[in-house]
Amino acid sequence: MLPATLPNTATLPNTTQPAPSLHTGQVLFFRFWERTVLSVLEKVRRLPPNVQSEIATRVGNYIDLAQTVSDDTTLTRFIEATAKERAKVIEQRAKPTVDRPWATAALAEAWCIARLGLLDGSLNRYSAMSVLAAIEAFASEPQTKAEGKIMTT
């Protein structure tokens, strides 16, 4: 989700080790990262409903796949794949957050980073949970609305 400021996932601590203590710089980074992700999500929520629905469905599909992963290495591969997807879209000169593939990849990448950070203690627990909850809520909204419409007709 973030460019070069994102910690290299290959160097994240092992899950069997206790979480490192947070320094002021780390706390500021977590807050910045969380705000950035939530800002992107807010911009996506301003898009037309059909675009939001498409992005939410795609992000939901990524989440469904990534939730089945039980090890850090495979989750890291998901992060790398979504980062490459986002970079590919940027190379094609798409405008971030208004481009469906970019927004999908960015939100899926952020969800994977938050999940990995929560699992291995490399991210602030509250920042990770906030990002996970916000993205999961967004990804589930269109399906809920669609199911409600099907039930009433």
Steps between C-alpha positions, in 0.01 A plus 500: 500500500783737579799539274854467631403594857339161553721262699647214299275206584793259464659658808192500721547322834415134547158441659658299781697802617339762724389818326769769502446804719367800315714808460352842426598471133325165467185630665496797261552267204209277609272802537608638163451163331157449658386851402628452146311174456181643649537808279521282189194310617311826553587616146376169361174547694446828309501319165171409330319206667558262208876568511508458878313172465744366243802599710341356816425171328855468370651591838265250664627230264861578597404488868324167457813353343741657747297390804573138413873561540652382825866591456687829473686402182184446296339816637817687402453366146149646497646835605764484227240405236268787590793744512607389151142536376482855639838591349393359163188717502707808590740425212200514269446854630179430686392747765518345847174457695285582199626199309325174586800268463725735701248543782434125509869415520572776755222395736578128463868571566415708807274224634776240457760727663266567793429129543865406488590786733234390745612137487871561544487814713679722247215753493323677780209274594241779499613638163494154346157421643362836388618445143376138492157595633456796263602306189297193595192716565543670163551169319188348654262793438406431136432131560272584793307756295469261207379217726239732649370590155478138396305411814244779454414434135 
